Amino acid sequence: MNTYKEERAYVERIIARYKRDLVELDYFKEYNYYPKLRLDMVRDGGDSRADALHRNMDKVGVLTRRVAMIEGAGRVIGEEFYNIIVHDFVKRDVKWWMSEYPRSTYYRRRRLAVSAFARYAQDILEIQE
């Protein structure tokens, strides 16, 4: 990734996946990982409930690791940069920075935060694969 525009698009994709992972984790926590009994599986002799349970548990493990990777970014890239990422990309606050930074300082720090987070995510994703 060379340009700020490419890094920003990459960070937006990572955060979108993070939000989807949080929704899926909430779903699994609500239903306690247990698969629902589906009539088409019973009729066709599909997977057993134990197999579905193991698949769900594996998926929860993967989702939990990805969410922890995003939430652990603050320790690596720094709390200031992490707060910028959270406010701009996760919460989508538009004017949060006006009470904390002058305009030029905010845009400069945002550029650095996006670059640091993109490098962090790229490095972590290479290690996980």
Residue, then its C-alpha position, 0 to 999 in steps of 0.5 A: m500500500n503506497t498511498y493514503k487512499e489505498e491505506r484508508a480503503y484497506v482500513e475501512r475493509i478491516i473495520a467492516r469485517y471487524k463489525r461483521d465479526l462482532v455481530e456474528l459473535d453476538y449471535f453465537k453468544e445469544y444462541n450458545y453455539y448450538p445449531k438449530l434443528r433444521l428439517d432439511m438436514v434431518r430428511d436428507g441425512g445431513d451433518s450431525r448436530a455434533d459436527a455443526l456444534h464443532r464447526n460453530m465452536d471453531k468459527v467462534g474461535v476464529l472470530t474471537r481472535r480477529v476481534a482481539m487483533i483489532e481491539g489489541a491494536g491500541r497497545v501496538i500503534g499507540e492509544e492516540f492513533y487507536n482512538i483516531i481509528v475508533h472514532d473515525f472508522v468504528k463509531r463514525d463520529v464526524k466532529w469528535w476531534m474539534s475539541e482536542y486538535p487543531r484541524s491541521t494537527y488532526y489531519r496529520r495525525r489521522r494520516l499517521a494513524v491510518s498508516a500505522f493501523a494498516r501496517y499493523a493489520q497487514d503484519i498480523l494478518e500475514i502471521q495468522e495465515 
